[in-house]
Amino acid sequence: MLQGQDVMEGMNEESQEQSQSFFNEIMGSIPGIDEASAFGSIMKGLDDYKFDLIIFDTAPTGHTLRLLELPKILEKGIIKLIELKEKFGGMLTQMQAMGGQGGAKVDPEELQKKIFEALDGMKQKVEEINRQFKDADKTTFVAVCIPEFLSMYETERLCIQLAQQEIDIRNIVVNQVLFPDPNQPCRKCMARRKMQDKYLIQIQEIYDDFHITVNPMLDEEVRGINHLKAFGKLLVDGYTPEWEK
């Protein structure tokens, strides 16, 4: 992704410091630049490896959707920079004068060209990733939720947005479902499961063509190899309470 050092290459130390400060000011004006840089760093590292499968544990719905909208966000950012071109031109001229005092000259046109080339390279990289996201043979999303209203709402919003962006999603994992033991009655557990049943039925109705996996509320956190293997078995084989086997 875009790095200020790439743009400032070839300048003396003082000019580099001045130019870096200016560059950071420009980059800070682009919406979504933090997400783009973070995601770009991840993808750059993955380019060096050949994996059969890569799993991204993405942030909550809002952050995930913002990530998928990065190409549009970056395009808007570049348009904004073009609109402010005259303002930048004046600042670059001042930098040229400062650079001239220290030895190496800062060519405002050259610096501007490098900045826009770097921005365009960033935009193309994100668009390439976005194309791969839309290839159902390469990428699919797995929604994870719990049987409660807010979680269901967020899952529905995610599925609708992904469908609108032509991104594949066909699996939903429902976690933290209670399975009260009939041999050890628990009023609170049974009441909560009754509440969960309402949302589980809605999930089945809304996503009738999805593959839905229902996982129980666990006694411990999923940490360590053994717990991960046990949880992976639940995802593949499903869960059946002991008293129903």
Backbone as CSV, one residue per row, in Angstrom:
resi,resn,N_x,N_y,N_z,CA_x,CA_y,CA_z,C_x,C_y,C_z
1,MET,0.837,-1.184,0.000,0.000,0.000,0.000,0.881,1.247,0.000
2,LEU,0.251,2.386,0.078,0.936,3.651,-0.075,1.811,3.953,1.126
3,GLN,3.082,4.250,0.890,4.013,4.605,1.942,4.653,5.944,1.617
4,GLY,4.710,6.841,2.618,5.288,8.158,2.387,6.741,8.074,1.961
5,GLN,7.491,7.079,2.470,8.907,6.961,2.123,9.110,6.733,0.638
6,ASP,8.173,6.004,0.003,8.291,5.745,-1.431,8.207,7.036,-2.227
7,VAL,7.365,7.950,-1.766,7.166,9.200,-2.481,8.327,10.157,-2.237
8,MET,8.923,10.111,-1.039,9.959,11.074,-0.658,11.373,10.648,-1.052
9,GLU,11.487,9.525,-1.706,12.805,8.986,-2.060,13.598,9.988,-2.905
10,GLY,14.854,10.152,-2.572,15.717,11.018,-3.365,15.867,12.421,-2.807
11,MET,15.185,12.774,-1.716,15.300,14.104,-1.141,16.308,14.088,-0.005
12,ASN,16.852,15.288,0.330,17.760,15.334,1.460,16.963,15.200,2.756
13,GLU,17.666,15.068,3.903,17.012,14.754,5.167,15.995,15.811,5.576
14,GLU,16.375,17.081,5.467,15.477,18.163,5.868,14.250,18.212,4.964
15,SER,14.477,18.059,3.664,13.363,18.099,2.720,12.442,16.906,2.911
16,GLN,13.037,15.748,3.238,12.229,14.555,3.486,11.294,14.765,4.663
17,GLU,11.812,15.393,5.728,11.000,15.628,6.916,9.846,16.573,6.605
18,GLN,10.133,17.631,5.863,9.104,18.596,5.492,8.074,17.942,4.564
19,SER,8.573,17.159,3.616,7.691,16.518,2.651,6.832,15.444,3.307
20,GLN,7.432,14.705,4.266,6.684,13.663,4.970,5.521,14.267,5.747
21,SER,5.781,15.406,6.396,4.733,16.085,7.145,3.606,16.515,6.216
22,PHE,3.989,17.041,5.072,3.003,17.480,4.081,2.215,16.288,3.550
23,PHE,2.953,15.206,3.275,2.330,13.994,2.743,1.303,13.423,3.726
24,ASN,1.682,13.397,5.026,0.769,12.881,6.046,-0.502,13.723,6.130
25,GLU,-0.340,15.035,5.928,-1.507,15.920,5.948,-2.450,15.583,4.790
26,ILE,-1.873,15.320,3.635,-2.686,14.955,2.473,-3.413,13.636,2.720
27,MET,-2.672,12.632,3.184,-3.253,11.315,3.368,-4.346,11.320,4.436
28,GLY,-4.157,12.157,5.460,-5.143,12.236,6.524,-6.480,12.780,6.055
29,SER,-6.495,13.429,4.898,-7.731,14.020,4.394,-8.577,13.013,3.622
30,ILE,-8.069,11.799,3.409,-8.798,10.788,2.621,-9.609,9.895,3.550
31,PRO,-10.930,9.845,3.405,-11.746,8.967,4.261,-11.424,7.507,3.996
32,GLY,-11.311,6.718,5.078,-11.060,5.287,4.933,-9.594,4.930,4.761
33,ILE,-8.694,5.905,4.886,-7.271,5.628,4.623,-6.683,4.670,5.655
34,ASP,-7.142,4.761,6.913,-6.619,3.862,7.949,-6.986,2.409,7.653
35,GLU,-8.257,2.191,7.288,-8.702,0.835,6.957,-7.962,0.305,5.730
36,ALA,-7.775,1.189,4.733,-7.093,0.777,3.505,-5.655,0.363,3.788
37,SER,-4.964,1.143,4.605,-3.559,0.848,4.911,-3.437,-0.458,5.689
38,ALA,-4.325,-0.645,6.681,-4.263,-1.857,7.497,-4.543,-3.096,6.657
39,PHE,-5.607,-3.038,5.858,-5.972,-4.188,5.031,-4.912,-4.435,3.964
40,GLY,-4.359,-3.363,3.403,-3.325,-3.503,2.384,-2.076,-4.170,2.932
41,SER,-1.730,-3.840,4.178,-0.555,-4.457,4.805,-0.746,-5.953,4.962
42,ILE,-1.973,-6.364,5.336,-2.274,-7.795,5.476,-2.142,-8.496,4.134
43,MET,-2.765,-7.920,3.104,-2.753,-8.549,1.787,-1.342,-8.593,1.201
44,LYS,-0.549,-7.552,1.481,0.826,-7.531,0.983,1.621,-8.689,1.572
45,GLY,1.402,-8.978,2.873,2.090,-10.088,3.517,1.642,-11.428,2.955
46,LEU,0.355,-11.539,2.626,-0.170,-12.810,2.108,0.311,-13.101,0.701
47,ASP,0.674,-12.048,-0.035,1.157,-12.245,-1.407,2.416,-13.101,-1.446
48,ASP,3.157,-13.124,-0.329,4.424,-13.858,-0.291,4.234,-15.341,0.029
49,TYR,2.996,-15.739,0.355,2.740,-17.119,0.732,1.714,-17.758,-0.204
50,LYS,1.699,-19.084,-0.195,0.742,-19.828,-1.015,-0.079,-20.729,-0.087
51,PHE,-1.231,-20.220,0.327,-2.095,-20.986,1.222,-3.260,-21.576,0.440
52,ASP,-3.732,-22.738,0.884,-4.933,-23.343,0.292,-6.189,-22.605,0.753
53,LEU,-6.138,-22.104,1.982,-7.311,-21.434,2.549,-6.865,-20.301,3.471
54,ILE,-7.497,-19.152,3.318,-7.222,-18.007,4.181,-8.532,-17.591,4.830
55,ILE,-8.525,-17.457,6.164,-9.731,-17.061,6.890,-9.501,-15.701,7.528
56,PHE,-10.376,-14.738,7.232,-10.348,-13.433,7.874,-11.449,-13.386,8.921
57,ASP,-11.067,-13.136,10.163,-12.060,-12.922,11.216,-12.313,-11.419,11.254
58,THR,-13.341,-10.982,10.543,-13.545,-9.549,10.360,-14.182,-8.905,11.581
59,ALA,-14.087,-7.577,11.609,-14.675,-6.784,12.686,-16.195,-6.806,12.566
60,PRO,-16.908,-6.180,13.537,-18.384,-6.147,13.448,-18.895,-5.627,12.108
61,THR,-20.177,-5.816,11.880,-20.808,-5.570,10.581,-20.432,-4.241,9.950
62,GLY,-20.560,-3.153,10.722,-20.281,-1.829,10.171,-18.878,-1.702,9.622
63,HIS,-17.896,-2.232,10.342,-16.505,-2.165,9.897,-16.276,-3.040,8.667
64,THR,-16.915,-4.200,8.641,-16.764,-5.106,7.499,-17.320,-4.478,6.231
65,LEU,-18.508,-3.893,6.326,-19.124,-3.256,5.155,-18.292,-2.057,4.697
66,ARG,-17.727,-1.333,5.641,-16.874,-0.189,5.281,-15.640,-0.671,4.530
67,LEU,-15.101,-1.804,4.962,-13.939,-2.379,4.292,-14.259,-2.721,2.846
68,LEU,-15.437,-3.290,2.609,-15.827,-3.688,1.261,-16.127,-2.489,0.366
69,GLU,-16.366,-1.344,0.981,-16.670,-0.138,0.212,-15.424,0.706,-0.050
70,LEU,-14.255,0.202,0.319,-13.010,0.981,0.191,-12.744,1.498,-1.220
71,PRO,-12.971,0.702,-2.285,-12.707,1.254,-3.621,-13.477,2.544,-3.886
72,LYS,-14.763,2.573,-3.492,-15.566,3.781,-3.692,-15.060,4.916,-2.810
73,ILE,-14.683,4.571,-1.572,-14.195,5.590,-0.638,-12.910,6.216,-1.158
74,LEU,-12.004,5.365,-1.658,-10.732,5.869,-2.175,-10.947,6.724,-3.420
75,GLU,-11.890,6.309,-4.255,-12.175,7.089,-5.458,-12.656,8.492,-5.077
76,LYS,-13.522,8.558,-4.072,-14.003,9.852,-3.599,-12.845,10.676,-3.024
77,GLY,-11.941,9.977,-2.317,-10.790,10.670,-1.739,-9.887,11.267,-2.799
78,ILE,-9.654,10.507,-3.875,-8.800,10.996,-4.960,-9.457,12.183,-5.662
79,ILE,-10.780,12.104,-5.854,-11.501,13.231,-6.461,-11.362,14.473,-5.577
80,LYS,-11.432,14.257,-4.269,-11.289,15.377,-3.331,-9.917,16.017,-3.463
81,LEU,-8.893,15.180,-3.617,-7.529,15.707,-3.773,-7.397,16.507,-5.070
82,ILE,-8.025,16.004,-6.111,-7.963,16.720,-7.398,-8.630,18.083,-7.266
83,GLU,-9.751,18.133,-6.532,-10.444,19.396,-6.334,-9.596,20.391,-5.544
84,LEU,-8.715,19.862,-4.686,-7.862,20.732,-3.876,-6.486,20.931,-4.505
85,LYS,-6.383,20.599,-5.773,-5.093,20.616,-6.465,-4.418,21.982,-6.401
86,GLU,-5.206,23.050,-6.589,-4.637,24.386,-6.576,-4.039,24.716,-5.213
87,LYS,-4.739,24.312,-4.160,-4.235,24.555,-2.809,-2.924,23.819,-2.594
88,PHE,-2.873,22.557,-3.039,-1.652,21.772,-2.897,-0.521,22.374,-3.718
89,GLY,-0.890,22.897,-4.883,0.135,23.491,-5.739,0.877,24.610,-5.034
90,GLY,0.140,25.452,-4.301,0.784,26.534,-3.549,1.673,26.009,-2.449
91,MET,1.230,24.972,-1.753,2.033,24.386,-0.679,3.282,23.726,-1.240
92,LEU,3.130,23.080,-2.383,4.283,22.423,-3.001,5.312,23.450,-3.458
93,THR,4.840,24.591,-3.916,5.763,25.653,-4.328,6.578,26.130,-3.134
94,GLN,5.926,26.267,-1.966,6.636,26.667,-0.753,7.667,25.613,-0.371
95,MET,7.282,24.328,-0.530,8.223,23.252,-0.220,9.423,23.292,-1.152
96,GLN,9.196,23.669,-2.396,10.281,23.764,-3.360,11.293,24.805,-2.905
97,ALA,10.767,25.947,-2.412,11.659,27.000,-1.937,12.454,26.528,-0.724
98,MET,11.783,25.824,0.202,12.477,25.317,1.393,13.502,24.270,1.014
99,GLY,13.140,23.428,0.057,14.074,22.390,-0.378,15.292,22.980,-1.036
100,GLY,15.096,24.093,-1.737,16.221,24.726,-2.409,17.264,25.234,-1.444
101,GLN,16.849,25.625,-0.233,17.791,26.137,0.756,18.685,25.034,1.295
102,GLY,18.181,23.802,1.331,18.948,22.716,1.932,19.777,21.938,0.939
103,GLY,19.633,22.167,-0.322,20.409,21.428,-1.312,19.500,20.795,-2.329
104,ALA,18.925,19.617,-2.009,18.063,18.916,-2.957,16.756,19.671,-3.120
105,LYS,16.344,19.865,-4.351,15.146,20.626,-4.645,13.931,19.718,-4.701
106,VAL,12.815,20.208,-4.167,11.563,19.477,-4.243,10.795,19.972,-5.456
107,ASP,10.662,19.117,-6.444,9.921,19.483,-7.650,8.429,19.284,-7.366
108,PRO,7.644,20.371,-7.282,6.233,20.239,-6.929,5.452,19.352,-7.895
109,GLU,5.737,19.454,-9.189,5.013,18.640,-10.167,5.351,17.161,-10.010
110,GLU,6.648,16.891,-9.759,7.081,15.506,-9.595,6.475,14.892,-8.331
111,LEU,6.463,15.668,-7.226,5.906,15.185,-5.972,4.411,14.913,-6.131
112,GLN,3.719,15.831,-6.777,2.292,15.671,-7.006,2.018,14.425,-7.852
113,LYS,2.856,14.212,-8.870,2.702,13.047,-9.739,2.876,11.751,-8.950
114,LYS,3.892,11.726,-8.072,4.149,10.520,-7.283,3.008,10.240,-6.314
115,ILE,2.478,11.303,-5.723,1.377,11.127,-4.774,0.173,10.501,-5.462
116,PHE,-0.191,11.047,-6.635,-1.369,10.535,-7.323,-1.131,9.148,-7.904
117,GLU,0.096,8.856,-8.316,0.413,7.509,-8.792,0.275,6.494,-7.654
118,ALA,0.748,6.891,-6.465,0.664,6.003,-5.310,-0.793,5.773,-4.910
119,LEU,-1.582,6.841,-4.925,-3.003,6.717,-4.597,-3.719,5.813,-5.600
120,ASP,-3.399,5.976,-6.860,-4.033,5.154,-7.888,-3.637,3.687,-7.730
121,GLY,-2.367,3.461,-7.365,-1.910,2.087,-7.131,-2.665,1.451,-5.972
122,MET,-2.912,2.246,-4.913,-3.677,1.754,-3.772,-5.091,1.390,-4.199
123,LYS,-5.708,2.258,-4.968,-7.084,2.044,-5.408,-7.175,0.782,-6.268
124,GLN,-6.211,0.585,-7.169,-6.229,-0.596,-8.036,-6.074,-1.882,-7.227
125,LYS,-5.229,-1.833,-6.186,-5.017,-3.012,-5.356,-6.296,-3.396,-4.624
126,VAL,-6.989,-2.394,-4.070,-8.228,-2.668,-3.353,-9.299,-3.177,-4.312
127,GLU,-9.338,-2.630,-5.524,-10.304,-3.099,-6.524,-10.028,-4.548,-6.914
128,GLU,-8.748,-4.907,-6.977,-8.377,-6.288,-7.295,-8.868,-7.231,-6.201
129,ILE,-8.696,-6.812,-4.946,-9.173,-7.608,-3.811,-10.691,-7.717,-3.855
130,ASN,-11.340,-6.611,-4.207,-12.800,-6.596,-4.268,-13.317,-7.552,-5.340
131,ARG,-12.595,-7.642,-6.473,-12.987,-8.577,-7.536,-12.893,-10.016,-7.044
132,GLN,-11.863,-10.283,-6.259,-11.711,-11.634,-5.719,-12.825,-11.931,-4.715
133,PHE,-13.227,-10.914,-3.948,-14.337,-11.087,-3.012,-15.616,-11.482,-3.739
134,LYS,-15.808,-10.995,-4.966,-17.038,-11.250,-5.710,-17.001,-12.566,-6.476
135,ASP,-15.869,-13.255,-6.435,-15.740,-14.548,-7.096,-16.138,-15.641,-6.106
136,ALA,-17.337,-16.199,-6.290,-17.865,-17.194,-5.341,-17.010,-18.458,-5.268
137,ASP,-16.204,-18.734,-6.297,-15.324,-19.899,-6.277,-14.103,-19.662,-5.384
138,LYS,-13.836,-18.399,-5.063,-12.655,-18.073,-4.256,-13.005,-17.555,-2.866
139,THR,-14.159,-16.905,-2.752,-14.480,-16.226,-1.495,-15.934,-16.444,-1.087
140,THR,-16.134,-16.710,0.188,-17.491,-16.744,0.739,-17.448,-16.180,2.153
141,PHE,-18.553,-15.618,2.588,-18.671,-15.100,3.948,-19.465,-16.090,4.792
142,VAL,-19.065,-16.227,6.047,-19.811,-17.023,7.019,-20.243,-16.070,8.130
143,ALA,-21.542,-15.844,8.246,-22.055,-14.947,9.285,-22.131,-15.692,10.609
144,VAL,-21.744,-15.025,11.681,-21.818,-15.615,13.027,-22.703,-14.723,13.881
145,CYS,-23.694,-15.320,14.530,-24.609,-14.528,15.347,-25.024,-15.313,16.581
146,ILE,-25.825,-14.684,17.423,-26.438,-15.352,18.566,-27.953,-15.122,18.448
147,PRO,-28.772,-15.973,19.049,-30.226,-15.853,18.880,-30.824,-14.727,19.730
148,GLU,-30.493,-13.499,19.369,-31.045,-12.318,20.010,-31.384,-11.297,18.934
149,PHE,-32.261,-10.341,19.264,-32.772,-9.422,18.263,-31.662,-8.622,17.572
150,LEU,-30.806,-7.950,18.338,-29.795,-7.072,17.745,-28.840,-7.845,16.849
151,SER,-28.407,-9.016,17.306,-27.504,-9.840,16.500,-28.179,-10.289,15.212
152,MET,-29.449,-10.660,15.295,-30.203,-11.056,14.097,-30.319,-9.894,13.115
153,TYR,-30.575,-8.697,13.659,-30.703,-7.507,12.818,-29.399,-7.223,12.076
154,GLU,-28.273,-7.315,12.799,-26.972,-7.066,12.190,-26.653,-8.111,11.121
155,THR,-27.019,-9.359,11.384,-26.771,-10.428,10.416,-27.584,-10.202,9.144
156,GLU,-28.836,-9.803,9.319,-29.680,-9.532,8.153,-29.131,-8.366,7.337
157,ARG,-28.665,-7.331,8.036,-28.089,-6.178,7.342,-26.847,-6.596,6.550
158,LEU,-26.022,-7.443,7.154,-24.817,-7.921,6.479,-25.175,-8.722,5.228
159,CYS,-26.129,-9.642,5.356,-26.509,-10.492,4.224,-27.076,-9.661,3.070
160,ILE,-27.897,-8.669,3.394,-28.482,-7.816,2.357,-27.399,-7.033,1.633
161,GLN,-26.472,-6.433,2.393,-25.405,-5.636,1.800,-24.476,-6.497,0.947
162,LEU,-24.155,-7.696,1.426,-23.286,-8.594,0.655,-23.967,-9.005,-0.650
163,ALA,-25.263,-9.289,-0.576,-26.010,-9.661,-1.783,-26.016,-8.511,-2.784
164,GLN,-26.178,-7.288,-2.292,-26.172,-6.120,-3.173,-24.812,-5.918,-3.834
165,GLN,-23.742,-6.332,-3.136,-22.403,-6.204,-3.688,-21.952,-7.469,-4.416
166,GLU,-22.879,-8.412,-4.593,-22.621,-9.650,-5.330,-21.519,-10.488,-4.689
167,ILE,-21.528,-10.514,-3.358,-20.553,-11.301,-2.617,-21.267,-12.503,-1.992
168,ASP,-20.690,-13.683,-2.146,-21.327,-14.921,-1.733,-21.414,-15.055,-0.220
169,ILE,-22.584,-15.433,0.251,-22.775,-15.802,1.660,-23.860,-16.863,1.696
170,ARG,-23.558,-18.010,2.269,-24.527,-19.120,2.279,-24.494,-19.895,3.593
171,ASN,-23.670,-19.453,4.536,-23.547,-20.146,5.817,-23.762,-19.186,6.980
172,ILE,-24.507,-19.642,7.982,-24.711,-18.872,9.203,-24.456,-19.781,10.400
173,VAL,-23.638,-19.310,11.331,-23.362,-20.045,12.568,-24.058,-19.312,13.711
174,VAL,-24.886,-20.033,14.432,-25.590,-19.455,15.582,-24.950,-20.012,16.853
175,ASN,-24.325,-19.144,17.628,-23.627,-19.552,18.842,-24.460,-19.275,20.101
176,GLN,-24.002,-19.853,21.207,-24.546,-19.576,22.550,-26.011,-20.002,22.716
177,VAL,-26.373,-21.089,22.065,-27.735,-21.615,22.210,-27.788,-22.540,23.427
178,LEU,-28.783,-22.338,24.271,-28.926,-23.159,25.476,-29.677,-24.459,25.163
179,PHE,-29.206,-25.556,25.778,-29.876,-26.860,25.664,-30.120,-27.376,27.084
180,PRO,-31.182,-26.896,27.744,-31.442,-27.293,29.140,-31.608,-28.806,29.283
181,ASP,-30.978,-29.353,30.283,-31.067,-30.786,30.556,-32.409,-31.074,31.247
182,PRO,-33.269,-31.883,30.621,-34.584,-32.173,31.232,-34.466,-32.909,32.560
183,ASN,-33.322,-33.554,32.794,-33.120,-34.288,34.046,-32.655,-33.371,35.173
184,GLN,-32.278,-32.152,34.827,-31.847,-31.171,35.823,-32.537,-29.840,35.510
185,PRO,-33.809,-29.728,35.818,-34.592,-28.545,35.456,-33.971,-27.238,35.970
186,CYS,-33.956,-26.257,35.085,-33.436,-24.927,35.434,-34.410,-23.912,34.836
187,ARG,-35.157,-23.214,35.690,-36.208,-22.313,35.206,-35.642,-21.209,34.312
188,LYS,-34.530,-20.619,34.731,-33.944,-19.527,33.957,-33.436,-20.029,32.601
189,CYS,-32.814,-21.200,32.618,-32.302,-21.778,31.360,-33.453,-22.070,30.399
190,MET,-34.517,-22.617,30.925,-35.662,-22.959,30.078,-36.355,-21.701,29.549
191,ALA,-36.431,-20.648,30.397,-37.047,-19.389,29.969,-36.224,-18.729,28.871
192,ARG,-34.920,-18.777,29.049,-34.053,-18.151,28.048,-34.073,-18.944,26.741
193,ARG,-34.107,-20.261,26.822,-34.177,-21.074,25.614,-35.494,-20.818,24.874
194,LYS,-36.572,-20.579,25.631,-37.853,-20.266,25.010,-37.744,-18.960,24.214
195,MET,-37.031,-17.975,24.780,-36.792,-16.714,24.077,-35.915,-16.944,22.843
196,GLN,-34.892,-17.781,22.986,-33.998,-18.079,21.868,-34.742,-18.802,20.747
197,ASP,-35.691,-19.678,21.124,-36.447,-20.427,20.115,-37.160,-19.489,19.140
198,LYS,-37.675,-18.381,19.664,-38.373,-17.415,18.808,-37.453,-16.919,17.694
199,TYR,-36.202,-16.613,18.057,-35.257,-16.104,17.063,-34.684,-17.213,16.189
200,LEU,-34.533,-18.405,16.750,-34.057,-19.538,15.946,-35.057,-19.873,14.840
201,ILE,-36.352,-19.804,15.164,-37.386,-20.048,14.157,-37.330,-18.983,13.065
202,GLN,-37.139,-17.725,13.479,-37.050,-16.630,12.504,-35.839,-16.816,11.592
203,ILE,-34.719,-17.232,12.176,-33.502,-17.459,11.383,-33.751,-18.547,10.342
204,GLN,-34.393,-19.627,10.762,-34.684,-20.723,9.837,-35.609,-20.261,8.713
205,GLU,-36.571,-19.398,9.037,-37.526,-18.922,8.036,-36.884,-17.936,7.064
206,ILE,-36.095,-17.017,7.605,-35.475,-15.983,6.759,-34.404,-16.583,5.855
207,TYR,-33.620,-17.510,6.411,-32.482,-18.062,5.666,-32.735,-19.538,5.343
208,ASP,-33.899,-19.809,4.770,-34.262,-21.196,4.498,-33.370,-21.869,3.467
209,ASP,-32.670,-21.068,2.626,-31.784,-21.668,1.625,-30.318,-21.601,2.051
210,PHE,-30.061,-21.224,3.312,-28.696,-21.175,3.853,-28.392,-22.467,4.609
211,HIS,-27.100,-22.715,4.799,-26.693,-23.800,5.687,-26.509,-23.185,7.079
212,ILE,-27.326,-23.616,8.029,-27.320,-23.021,9.366,-26.766,-24.024,10.381
213,THR,-25.776,-23.601,11.133,-25.166,-24.446,12.165,-25.487,-23.854,13.532
214,VAL,-26.065,-24.660,14.409,-26.432,-24.205,15.753,-25.464,-24.799,16.766
215,ASN,-24.770,-23.929,17.499,-23.792,-24.363,18.488,-24.279,-24.057,19.902
216,PRO,-23.954,-24.931,20.850,-24.417,-24.725,22.227,-23.592,-23.686,22.970
217,MET,-24.188,-23.150,24.035,-23.419,-22.329,24.965,-22.363,-23.227,25.613
218,LEU,-21.104,-22.807,25.532,-20.015,-23.642,26.044,-19.676,-23.295,27.486
219,ASP,-19.072,-24.250,28.179,-18.688,-24.033,29.580,-17.385,-23.253,29.692
220,GLU,-16.582,-23.278,28.618,-15.274,-22.618,28.661,-15.031,-21.832,27.379
221,GLU,-14.065,-20.916,27.435,-13.667,-20.171,26.244,-12.996,-21.098,25.243
222,VAL,-13.126,-20.772,23.968,-12.470,-21.574,22.926,-11.044,-21.069,22.782
223,ARG,-10.173,-21.588,23.613,-8.751,-21.212,23.597,-7.899,-22.468,23.668
224,GLY,-6.841,-22.496,22.880,-5.972,-23.662,22.871,-6.377,-24.659,21.794
225,ILE,-5.428,-25.500,21.407,-5.624,-26.444,20.309,-6.788,-27.398,20.558
226,ASN,-6.859,-27.954,21.755,-7.905,-28.942,22.040,-9.300,-28.337,21.935
227,HIS,-9.471,-27.143,22.496,-10.776,-26.481,22.425,-11.126,-26.098,20.991
228,LEU,-10.117,-25.678,20.237,-10.355,-25.319,18.835,-10.779,-26.546,18.024
229,LYS,-10.128,-27.671,18.269,-10.495,-28.906,17.565,-11.927,-29.327,17.919
230,ALA,-12.263,-29.211,19.197,-13.610,-29.586,19.636,-14.662,-28.675,19.009
231,PHE,-14.343,-27.375,18.928,-15.282,-26.433,18.336,-15.390,-26.658,16.826
232,GLY,-14.260,-26.995,16.197,-14.276,-27.305,14.767,-15.153,-28.516,14.477
233,LYS,-15.136,-29.484,15.383,-15.988,-30.682,15.213,-17.468,-30.291,15.294
234,LEU,-17.794,-29.339,16.175,-19.173,-28.859,16.273,-19.615,-28.206,14.968
235,LEU,-18.708,-27.416,14.371,-19.038,-26.725,13.121,-19.298,-27.715,11.993
236,VAL,-18.550,-28.809,11.982,-18.665,-29.788,10.892,-19.801,-30.779,11.144
237,ASP,-19.862,-31.318,12.359,-20.808,-32.397,12.656,-22.107,-31.926,13.298
238,GLY,-22.128,-30.694,13.802,-23.314,-30.226,14.517,-23.296,-30.708,15.963
239,TYR,-24.346,-30.336,16.700,-24.387,-30.680,18.136,-25.664,-31.432,18.473
240,THR,-25.503,-32.510,19.233,-26.649,-33.270,19.736,-26.452,-33.470,21.245
241,PRO,-27.397,-32.994,22.073,-27.257,-33.154,23.538,-27.141,-34.626,23.921
242,GLU,-26.441,-34.862,25.013,-26.204,-36.228,25.474,-27.518,-36.986,25.684
243,TRP,-28.546,-36.316,26.223,-29.806,-37.000,26.535,-30.649,-37.309,25.298
244,GLU,-30.196,-36.845,24.127,-30.921,-37.137,22.894,-30.194,-38.174,22.024
245,LYS,-29.009,-38.584,22.480,-28.237,-39.543,21.682,-28.754,-40.957,21.912
